[in-house]
Amino acid sequence: MTASAHSPQAQELEKELAATLDARRELGPEYEAALVDSFVEKVDTQVRRRLAEERLRSARGGPEGVDRAAAAFGERFGFAIVTLVLAIPLSAIGAVQAGIGGLLVTWAGILGVSVAHAAGRFRRPAPDA
């Protein structure tokens, strides 16, 4: 891969590695450990910076947060459609079999399932990004 295909951070690390190797050639093997430690520290700093940026982006609701919000809307919408589609035949069965009492029990069950679904959604921990 060429240097232009890398991110700016990767290009910076490539330059640092080249500088470290040049310094190793000039200074000799007695400074190798110090040079390697210095380069590893720079890599570690870059990794920590990237992790912090990812966490910040995730906390602010970056692209991953938008996807989760869309998925949550889709789940709610799908549940509402299924509930309404099933409510029609269940209501008819309840009303035919037990009259108004059966209809009320059917709708109490539908309401109970909807409330349980909503409560479960609020208790679930958010997935880690």
URVEN-V240688 format. One record per pair of residues at least 12 apart in sequence whose C-alpha atoms are under 7 Angstrom apart, sorted by sequence separation. I is the first residue (numbers start at 1). J is the second residue. D is the distance in Angstrom with one decimal. If there is no record, write none. Layout:
BEGIN
i->I j->J d->D
i->I j->J d->D
END
This chain:
BEGIN
i->91 j->103 d->5.6
i->94 j->106 d->6.1
i->20 j->35 d->6.2
i->91 j->106 d->6.1
i->90 j->106 d->6.7
i->17 j->39 d->6.9
i->58 j->129 d->6.7
END
